[in-house]
Amino acid sequence: MLRGSGLKPSAIASGLIGGLFGVTLGIGGFTFIYARGASYLGHDSAACANCHVMNDQYDGWIKSSHRSVAQCNDCHAPHDLVGKYTTKAVNGFRHSLAFTTGRFHEPIQITPGNRAVTEGACRHCHDDVVRMMRPGAPGHGGRQTDQVQCLRCHHSVGHAELSPVALRTEK
């Protein structure tokens, strides 16, 4: 027992841990609500325009050829449940940190990991075409699959009229 307080050290430690947990939960909950976090758990592309920095991408998607067949998640999240929500969690953390601190490139640029996810989505949905480009098969312009990146030539398919600068990969 601490002298004069009548409290045991374990009770004080429990109180501090509980208080820290409560503050963390409170700040996290406030941030989740303020940032409309629940909207990112769904499949509505409008959620991607919650941040002004994504308005050009959203507007480009509205004008794109893929608007009627694909939402943002279809191209920017893996198609398996674990991969999808892992990618959403990592991107959510990265985006909230970048936007809170103001440390992000404008116009926003895709990361190498997210570019790979998007490339995989192209190949997933267009497997019938991609199959013809696999090594040993007649290629797209005579090239092999490992040399061909869908996004190299088709970078504006999902985001019509976007500047090539916005489509560059972040380093």
C-alpha positions in Angstrom: 0.0 0.0 0.0 1.1 3.5 -0.7 1.5 5.6 2.4 -1.5 7.7 3.2 -3.4 6.9 0.0 -4.9 3.6 1.0 -4.4 2.3 -2.5 -2.3 -0.6 -3.6 0.2 -0.2 -6.4 -1.8 -2.7 -8.5 -4.9 -0.6 -8.1 -3.1 2.5 -9.3 -1.6 0.6 -12.3 -5.0 -0.8 -13.2 -6.5 2.7 -13.0 -3.7 4.1 -15.2 -4.1 1.3 -17.8 -7.9 1.7 -17.8 -7.6 5.5 -18.2 -5.1 5.1 -21.0 -7.3 2.5 -22.7 -10.3 4.8 -22.3 -8.6 7.9 -23.8 -7.3 5.8 -26.7 -10.7 4.3 -27.3 -12.3 7.8 -27.1 -9.9 9.4 -29.5 -10.1 6.5 -31.8 -13.9 6.5 -31.8 -14.0 10.2 -32.3 -11.6 10.0 -35.2 -13.5 7.0 -36.8 -16.8 8.9 -36.6 -15.3 12.3 -37.7 -13.6 10.6 -40.7 -16.7 8.6 -41.6 -14.8 5.4 -41.1 -17.8 3.1 -41.4 -18.3 4.3 -45.0 -14.9 2.7 -45.9 -16.1 -0.7 -44.7 -18.7 -0.9 -47.5 -18.5 -1.0 -51.3 -19.8 2.5 -52.2 -17.3 4.5 -54.3 -18.6 7.8 -53.0 -16.7 6.9 -49.7 -13.5 7.4 -51.6 -14.4 11.1 -52.1 -14.7 11.8 -48.4 -11.3 13.5 -48.7 -11.0 16.4 -51.1 -7.7 15.0 -52.4 -9.7 12.1 -54.0 -12.2 14.3 -55.8 -10.3 14.2 -59.1 -10.1 10.4 -58.9 -13.8 10.1 -58.1 -14.8 12.5 -60.9 -12.6 10.6 -63.3 -14.2 7.3 -62.3 -17.7 8.8 -62.9 -16.6 9.6 -66.5 -14.7 6.3 -67.0 -15.7 3.3 -69.0 -15.6 1.2 -65.9 -18.2 3.1 -63.9 -21.0 0.8 -64.9 -19.1 -2.4 -64.1 -16.7 -1.6 -61.2 -16.6 0.2 -57.9 -13.3 1.6 -56.4 -12.9 -1.6 -54.4 -13.1 -3.8 -57.5 -9.9 -2.3 -58.8 -8.1 -1.1 -55.6 -8.7 -3.9 -53.2 -7.8 -7.6 -53.6 -10.8 -9.9 -54.3 -10.3 -12.1 -51.3 -11.9 -11.1 -47.9 -8.6 -11.1 -45.9 -6.6 -9.2 -48.6 -9.4 -6.7 -49.1 -9.8 -5.7 -45.5 -6.0 -5.8 -44.8 -5.5 -3.5 -47.7 -8.3 -1.2 -46.5 -6.8 -1.2 -43.0 -3.3 -0.4 -44.2 -4.5 2.3 -46.6 -6.9 3.7 -44.0 -4.0 4.1 -41.5 -1.6 5.5 -44.1 -4.2 8.0 -45.4 -5.4 9.2 -42.0 -1.8 9.7 -40.9 -0.9 11.5 -44.1 -4.0 13.7 -44.2 -3.8 14.5 -40.5 -0.1 15.5 -40.7 -0.5 17.1 -44.1 2.4 15.0 -45.4 1.1 13.7 -48.8 1.9 14.5 -52.4 -0.7 16.5 -54.3 -2.0 15.3 -56.7 -2.2 12.0 -54.8 0.0 9.2 -56.3 -0.5 5.4 -56.1 2.0 3.4 -54.0 3.8 0.5 -55.6 1.8 -2.0 -53.4 -1.5 -0.5 -54.4 -0.4 -0.4 -58.1 0.2 -4.1 -57.8 -3.2 -4.7 -56.3 -4.8 -2.7 -59.2 -2.7 -4.6 -61.8 -3.9 -7.9 -60.2 -7.5 -6.6 -60.4 -7.1 -6.0 -64.1 -5.8 -9.5 -64.6 -8.6 -11.0 -62.5 -11.5 -9.4 -64.3 -9.9 -9.6 -67.8 -8.5 -13.1 -67.4 -9.8 -14.2 -70.8 -7.6 -11.6 -72.5 -4.7 -11.8 -70.1 -4.5 -15.6 -70.5 -3.4 -15.0 -74.1 -0.4 -12.9 -72.8 1.0 -15.5 -70.5 4.4 -16.9 -71.3 4.2 -19.5 -74.0 0.9 -18.1 -75.4 0.7 -15.7 -78.3 1.3 -12.4 -76.7 -0.2 -8.9 -76.7 1.9 -7.3 -79.4 4.2 -10.3 -79.2 5.3 -9.5 -75.6 5.3 -11.9 -72.7 3.1 -11.3 -69.6 5.9 -10.5 -67.2 6.9 -7.6 -69.5 3.4 -6.2 -69.9 1.7 -4.1 -67.3 -1.9 -3.4 -68.0 -1.7 0.0 -66.3 1.2 1.1 -68.6 -1.0 1.5 -71.6 -4.5 1.5 -70.0 -3.8 3.9 -67.1 -6.8 6.1 -67.7 -9.4 3.3 -68.1 -10.7 3.6 -64.5 -10.1 7.4 -64.1 -10.9 9.1 -67.4 -9.1 12.4 -68.0 -6.7 12.2 -65.1 -3.4 13.8 -65.5 -0.5 11.3 -66.0 1.2 12.9 -63.0 -1.6 11.6 -60.7 -1.0 8.1 -62.1 2.7 8.0 -61.3 3.9 5.7 -58.6 4.8 7.1 -55.2 8.3 6.2 -54.1 
